Amino acid sequence: GEDTLIVIGSSQLYNATTSMYVATVVVQLWDVSNTSAPVLDKMIQLEGQYATARLLNGRVYIVTRMVPQWTYLNRKKTLGRCAPLFRDMTAAAARTAQTRAMEPLLP
């Protein structure tokens, strides 16, 4: 709604399984109905790099690009599982930095 501020940024996560850093796009939804005390409602993290975003008919569309870690996937014989990872955190988890593992975007 009109009282929601969307902040798009980037981050990196270290993947201990692959011993590689993973680029991520971080999307934060802030309730700014009280401009003196904005509240973080939700945070979404997507594997990949930010490309562009558009607001269309009240919806935000974010385009990212992701390059699969082919060397690791080939070594583990999992080339078919190269969908980007994501993490969708509730407001409480996002505010207290309680995180959970990133999951495949597609099963």
C-alpha positions, 0 to 999 in steps of 0.5 A, a space after each residue: 500500500 501507500 504506507 509501504 516502502 520497498 528497499 532493494 539492496 545486495 549482499 553476499 553469503 558464504 556457502 560453506 558447502 561449496 566454499 564460495 560466496 553467493 551474491 544475493 538481492 535483499 528486498 525489505 518491506 517497511 511500514 512507514 505509516 508512522 514516519 518517525 518510527 518505520 517498522 520492518 515488516 518482511 525481508 526476502 533474499 534471492 540468490 543472484 544479482 539485481 538487474 532492474 525493478 518496476 512498479 506496475 499496477 500496484 505490484 513490484 516486479 524485480 528482475 535478477 540474474 543468477 549464474 549457477 555454480 557449475 563446477 560444484 553442481 557438476 561435481 555433486 552430479 546435481 546439474 538439474 538443480 540449478 534454480 536460484 535459492 531464496 529466503 523469505 523471513 517474517 518481520 520478527 525474524 528479519 528484525 532479530 536477524 534470526 535466519 534460516 537456510 536458503 531454499 531452492 526457488 523451485 522444487 
